[in-house]
Amino acid sequence: QVRLVESGGGLVQPGGSLKLSCVSDRSLFDFHAVGWYRRVLGGQREMVATITKGGVKNYTDSVKGRFTVSRDGYTNTIYLQMNSLKVEDTAIYHCSADLISVATTRYWGRGTQVTVSS
């Protein structure tokens, strides 16, 4: 089992910034990829940003240039720096970690709420 715990969500005005953190109880380099997904109320979960073990980053188009995913291997923490936030970024943000053994298993954190509103 893998435990992922997010923090850093909150209420912010449009144009503001937040930085999300996700701490893993396992070394990040055990995972093929780690990242962030979000789900709006009543909607589907969508990929926001991911980073592979080799350091390749991927972003959904709507956050490119505004969000940055990063990781700290010493503290086993995944970050999502969110700038120029928009109302449509409002969602529950979950961190994820993909572990490859016989098959690929994706682990999830419980999520942290981000609300962008004036």
C-alpha positions in Angstrom: 0.0 0.0 0.0 1.0 3.6 -0.6 -0.2 6.6 1.4 -0.4 10.0 -0.3 -1.5 13.0 1.7 -2.2 16.3 0.0 -2.3 19.8 1.5 -2.3 23.4 0.4 -5.7 23.8 -1.0 -8.0 26.7 -0.1 -9.9 29.7 -1.3 -8.2 32.2 -3.6 -9.3 35.0 -5.9 -9.0 34.8 -9.6 -5.4 35.7 -10.7 -4.0 34.4 -7.4 -1.7 31.5 -6.6 -1.6 28.4 -4.6 1.0 25.7 -4.1 -0.2 22.2 -3.4 1.9 19.5 -1.7 1.6 15.8 -1.6 3.7 13.6 0.7 4.3 10.0 -0.1 5.2 7.4 2.5 7.3 5.7 -0.2 10.2 6.9 -2.2 9.0 8.8 -5.3 11.6 7.0 -7.4 9.7 3.7 -6.8 7.0 5.1 -9.0 6.9 5.2 -12.8 5.1 8.5 -12.6 3.5 10.9 -10.1 1.3 13.8 -10.6 -2.0 15.7 -10.1 -5.5 15.1 -11.2 -8.6 17.2 -10.5 -12.4 16.6 -10.3 -15.0 19.2 -10.5 -18.3 18.7 -8.7 -20.4 16.2 -10.7 -17.6 15.9 -13.3 -15.0 13.4 -14.4 -11.5 13.4 -13.1 -9.0 14.9 -15.5 -5.2 14.8 -15.6 -3.6 18.2 -14.6 0.1 17.5 -14.6 2.4 14.5 -14.3 6.1 13.9 -14.1 7.8 10.6 -14.9 10.6 8.9 -13.1 12.9 10.3 -15.8 11.7 13.8 -15.2 9.4 14.2 -18.3 6.5 16.6 -17.5 3.1 16.6 -19.1 0.3 19.1 -18.6 -3.2 19.4 -19.7 -3.6 22.3 -22.2 -5.7 24.5 -20.0 -2.9 24.8 -17.4 0.1 25.1 -19.6 2.1 28.2 -18.7 0.3 28.6 -15.4 0.9 25.4 -13.4 4.2 23.7 -12.6 4.6 20.2 -11.3 7.8 19.3 -9.4 9.1 16.8 -6.9 11.5 16.6 -4.0 13.1 13.1 -3.7 14.6 13.9 -0.3 11.2 14.6 1.3 9.1 12.4 -1.1 6.9 15.4 -1.8 5.2 16.2 -5.1 4.3 19.9 -5.7 1.9 21.7 -7.9 2.5 25.5 -8.2 -0.6 27.1 -9.5 -0.4 30.7 -10.8 -3.0 32.9 -12.6 -5.8 30.8 -11.2 -9.1 30.9 -12.9 -12.6 30.2 -11.7 -12.7 27.1 -13.9 -9.7 25.7 -11.9 -12.0 25.1 -9.0 -12.0 21.4 -8.2 -10.8 18.8 -5.8 -7.1 18.1 -6.6 -5.8 14.6 -6.0 -2.2 13.5 -6.3 -1.4 10.2 -7.9 1.4 7.7 -8.1 1.8 4.9 -10.6 3.6 1.8 -9.4 4.7 -0.8 -11.9 5.2 -4.4 -10.8 3.3 -7.3 -12.5 0.8 -4.6 -13.5 0.4 -0.9 -13.1 -1.3 0.3 -10.0 -2.3 3.9 -9.6 -2.6 5.2 -6.0 -4.5 8.2 -5.0 -4.6 10.7 -2.2 -7.8 11.8 -0.7 -7.6 15.2 -2.3 -7.6 18.9 -1.4 -10.2 21.4 -2.3 -9.2 24.4 -4.4 -11.8 27.2 -4.8 -11.2 30.1 -7.1 -13.8 32.8 -6.5 -14.0 36.6 -6.0 
